[in-house]
Amino acid sequence: MSQAEVTLGQRYVSDTEPELGLGVVLQVDGSTVDIGFPAAGERRTYSLKQAPLSRVRFTEGEKIKHQDGTRVVVQEVIEQAGCLLYQTVTDEGEERAVPEFELDSYVQFSTPRERLFAGQIDKSNHFSLRYQSRLLRHKVEQTNTFGLGGPRVSLLPHQLYIAEQVASRFSPRVLLADEVGLGKTIEAGMILHRQLLTGRASRALVIVPPALLHQWLVEMLRRFNLSFTLLDEERCLSLEGKDTEDDIMDFELDADDLLDEEDGPAVNPFEQAQLVLCSLDFITQNPERLAQAEAADWDLLLVDEAHHLSWSPDAPSDEYLAVERLAQRARGLLLLTATPEQLGVESHFARLRLLDPDRYYDLEVFTREQADYGPLSALVEQLLEARPDDAEQTGELPTATLKGLEQFLDAVQLEALSSQARETSQAQAIDEVISVLLDRHGTGRVLLRNTRHAVAGFPERHLHTYPLELEAGDAEALAEMELQAQLYPEQYWESQGEWWINDPRVLWLKDLIKEKRGQKILVICADSDTAQSLELYLRLRHGIASAVFHESMNLIARDRAAAYFADTEEGAQVLIASEIGSEGRNFQFAQDLVLFDLPLNPDLLEQRIGRLDRIGQAGEIHLHLPLYTSEGSPTAQEKLSRWYHEGINAFEHTCAIGHSAYTAFADRLLPALTGPGDDFEALLSDTRAFADKLNAELQAGRDKLLELNSCRPGKAEALVENLSEQDADPALPDYVMRALDSFNVDYERHSENAWVLHPGEHMRVDPYPGLPESGLTVTFDREQALSRDDMSFLTWEHPLVRGTLELIADTEYGNTAVATLKLPPLKPGTMMVEAVFCLMSPAPAELQLNRYIREPLVRVLLDSNGKDFAQALGADKLHQILKKVPRATAQELVRHSREAIATLLDQAEAKVEPLRDQQVDDAKSAAREDIGREIERLQDLAKINPNIREEELNYLQTRLDTSLECLDHASLKLDAVRVIVAV
Ligand SMILES: Nc1ncnc2c1ncn2[C@@H]1O[C@H](COP(=O)(O)OP(=O)(O)OP(=O)(O)O)[C@@H](O)[C@H]1O
């Protein structure tokens, strides 16, 4: 721009801030120009040399708006003393002269055509990047693994299978019941992540025991890039603007005032964030907070350690009742527990009822059903045996198998199956029929459970017992006491002075710790007071580097203790944890667990061992158990340990039948622990027989089906393969680097596959999405990301990459360009218009209509004769041979060729228009096939399997109808235009 060109009253638009609307020249002063933007109420001073401004010049036929609101059509443009005067005509046919300074300032140029003709011309390589961004985004979002590849986790088939299955459902309601430490939190995180990314969910509430709040908060952020708001009383009060002591008093006194609208609508803290995390105690103990949580709208409710929700017809727990209220309102519900039957079948049933009250209405019916899975399981087993490894192999299915199938399939289905096996593939036919059987008759739609047996690769567990001989007097006195006191004898020793001085377990523990110097040891005991005094004793009396962890500590103190224990260099050797305090925590970096006492509940024992026996445990696990002995007769501790070990084998193996065995034998076990040991051997062998039988039954029946339903190895492996391929695809790093260059983000290589990114001084947007001011170290390598917490794992799902895609594809970035081309057959001066169209329909993101659109972009490249070169000159090829043009030249060129360009654009539009119908038809067929197939399957299923919720069927039907309707309204919109001139 030169001073001579600029005159007061001229209208310009800012290239970097088009949202300011139409600007007007207020002052020209030597080397600067002042522009006022009346619509935004802003004024900017630019250097004349580098002003990012484009002169706005409308032409004949264009519709413009006067500042008084009148719409007019330009008839003629006259230049007067550097300013434009538009001769126009109103809708009513009246003529009106509009000087440019009287134009409406609220004008926005956003369509490519408007921007091009307003002189807002982007760089040619931005145009190419835009095209590439749209294509890549479409490709990524179309995969059935979208949302599963981004989390910083190892690709474990059993988790991916569950996550894909559950996250693809509408408002899933399931109980995730993998055995301890198999990764339920990870599965839940992946489900949530996928639902959020695909638009199926946007608001989620996670409720966990207080001890797990921070672990969840950190895991969700570190592994899933999901930033949760942790709500406790303090935070709620602060969100409500009631954060002083007095306010707290007020709040308590006037809880009802929450709904008082006098001071404006009350703030509901649960509505202040999309992702909220709070503790079960907080929700249960604060009726007002529960009411607020209930009033907020949730797409997904997650409850971790859901075995705390105990229920019986006469005495439902407060926890159960609180969650029940939320569960009735939330659309999706994920309950997580490793021990679904820990509190008995009644509670288990009640939790299933939270998931689906229509299906689980009667405890008795449910109990009967549980026992009835044997024949189906046997048949599935037969099918699996008959399945050849060779996918190509064809042949008849065994007659016995076909016979068995008769009670589940009709004649037509049987014939179809046989002919598929005969003509196409036996393996495929068998896989499909197993799917049908499991789907229709299995237990797995609501309950998903992976077992170690199915997952494999877990370390061995070894039990070491340490007899501690009691003095005769103590042994006798203890034997007289109640069972509780015999198992947790601290009180007994307390009666003789400080318990830790007298209890022989304490010295034993000290010696064990000293002997295992340099090795991390987790000690778990039942009671938090015991944990505290034990830790003090070890630390103060024996100088052992130790930490304590129990439920009465606040969260920060707990996390600090856990971190101190985890620190390999200067951390604690020992962590003493109470039963409740340690639940759900990750301590798999340790291999030694001291069971300072034994819980009287097999599931609690499993929970304790599960702190170490988790995914990520690299070594063998050693369980250390001190046991009082006495010369007279075996102690209660000894007997209980034998019952666990010899009766149900709960120490060295995960024990699925623990709760059932305990329920079946409690009447005999409890008296036997304290009474004379006569029939104890008989009790042990009865328990063993019961356990063997139950394990075999479970393995053959319900558990087998659950296992198959929870992970179909073929499909699970395919997911792992797809994701591994995506990980290895160089398209992502290439794309990211190109985009960073284009936005002037600074980066430097850190190491192979890793980079350090920093906000650049001249970034086109500031802040850059997903890039903190302090910079970000990123890696494209999953393994590296898993071992380096300080690096972000960049995938197509990372906020920085998604933000980049949005920044490019959802804004005007690169939607206009001008470039030159040197290609011998083209005569210099030949002009072409490259126009990219995108099928758009105004539809909610949740419908994911993009999935049905086969070709997201239609590209045409027309020369002045209307000949289309799009095929001959593909987008990539063209990108490589085009040369950039200085901006002023580009603006000049567009101004001069405006008419020709407009004609070519009209031609391009006319050319693609007929494609629209075909595209829409294809997309509608794909939607019909996809959703329609699911509806049919569910309808079929609903006839024989009451697990199908009516709601789910209705939802699918509505989803199909809405999708078809939205597609009907789809149109091919011009997404970007590039003018190319041959030189
Ligand atoms: N895919 C994975 N990649 C990396 N780490 C994982 C993966 N799955 C699980 N882990 C790790 O294994 C441990 C157990 O996972 P998680 O806490 O999700 O198990 P869980 O089934 O919820 O356990 P619990 O039954 O004790 O509640 C955690 O430390 C978790 O971070």
The ligand as a MOL file (V3000), in Angstrom:
LIG
                    3D

  0  0  0     0  0            999 V3000
M  V30 BEGIN CTAB
M  V30 COUNTS 31 33 0 0 0
M  V30 BEGIN ATOM
M  V30 1 N -3.4850 -50.5960 28.1520 0
M  V30 2 C -2.7200 -50.2310 29.1730 0
M  V30 3 N -1.5750 -49.5840 28.9410 0
M  V30 4 C -0.7880 -49.1690 29.9400 0
M  V30 5 N -1.0790 -49.3780 31.2410 0
M  V30 6 C -2.2040 -50.0150 31.5360 0
M  V30 7 C -3.0770 -50.4710 30.5230 0
M  V30 8 N -4.1200 -51.0830 31.1050 0
M  V30 9 C -3.9130 -51.0030 32.4210 0
M  V30 10 N -2.7670 -50.3690 32.6900 0
M  V30 11 C -2.2180 -50.1000 34.0010 0
M  V30 12 O -2.4930 -51.2410 34.7990 0
M  V30 13 C -2.9770 -50.8580 36.0500 0
M  V30 14 C -4.3430 -51.4270 36.2780 0
M  V30 15 O -5.2670 -50.7450 35.4870 0
M  V30 16 P -6.6340 -50.2180 36.1060 0
M  V30 17 O -6.4020 -49.4000 37.3110 0
M  V30 18 O -7.4110 -49.6370 34.9850 0
M  V30 19 O -7.2400 -51.6120 36.5160 0
M  V30 20 P -8.5740 -51.9110 37.2370 0
M  V30 21 O -9.1340 -53.1070 36.5700 0
M  V30 22 O -9.4300 -50.6760 37.2780 0
M  V30 23 O -8.0520 -52.2350 38.6790 0
M  V30 24 P -8.8970 -52.4240 40.0370 0
M  V30 25 O -9.6560 -53.6860 39.8810 0
M  V30 26 O -7.8200 -52.4960 41.0620 0
M  V30 27 O -9.7520 -51.2190 40.1900 0
M  V30 28 C -2.9140 -49.3640 36.0990 0
M  V30 29 O -1.6740 -48.9510 36.6130 0
M  V30 30 C -2.9980 -48.9710 34.6580 0
M  V30 31 O -2.4270 -47.7130 34.4540 0
M  V30 END ATOM
M  V30 BEGIN BOND
M  V30 1 1 1 2
M  V30 2 1 2 3
M  V30 3 2 2 7
M  V30 4 2 3 4
M  V30 5 1 4 5
M  V30 6 2 5 6
M  V30 7 1 6 7
M  V30 8 1 6 10
M  V30 9 1 7 8
M  V30 10 2 8 9
M  V30 11 1 9 10
M  V30 12 1 10 11
M  V30 13 1 11 12
M  V30 14 1 11 30
M  V30 15 1 12 13
M  V30 16 1 13 14
M  V30 17 1 13 28
M  V30 18 1 14 15
M  V30 19 1 15 16
M  V30 20 2 16 17
M  V30 21 1 16 18
M  V30 22 1 16 19
M  V30 23 1 19 20
M  V30 24 2 20 21
M  V30 25 1 20 22
M  V30 26 1 20 23
M  V30 27 1 23 24
M  V30 28 2 24 25
M  V30 29 1 24 26
M  V30 30 1 24 27
M  V30 31 1 28 29
M  V30 32 1 28 30
M  V30 33 1 30 31
M  V30 END BOND
M  V30 END CTAB
M  END
